[in-house]
Amino acid sequence: MSEKKILCIHIREINKIMTSGKLECEECVKIGGKWVHLRVCQSCGATLCCDSSEHKHMSTHALSMSHPVASSAEPGENWMWCYKDLQGVNFD
């Protein structure tokens, strides 16, 4: 018998996943930075860079703005991550 993972409240509260047509990190563009992968904030829709990027703008945004959940903005990736509860879910 397999156990189902219980999702945190922040992920459970997402009714519709926000997507972005943006192909750049909004904050890296302002400072001339480079990014590796992009994430979309599920509270405000900001498109920011991942933790593999030098500036880790999504992590900073999530913690400073109390916007805990982000989804991948990468084509073919269908998952969300909660920065507050350090929990993720894959929708594939």
Protein Blocks (a to p, Z undefined) as FASTA:
>chain_A
ZZdddddfklmmpmbdcddfbfbdfklmmnopacfbdcddfklopacddfkbmnlmmmmm
mmmnopabccdfbehiacdddfklopacdfZZ
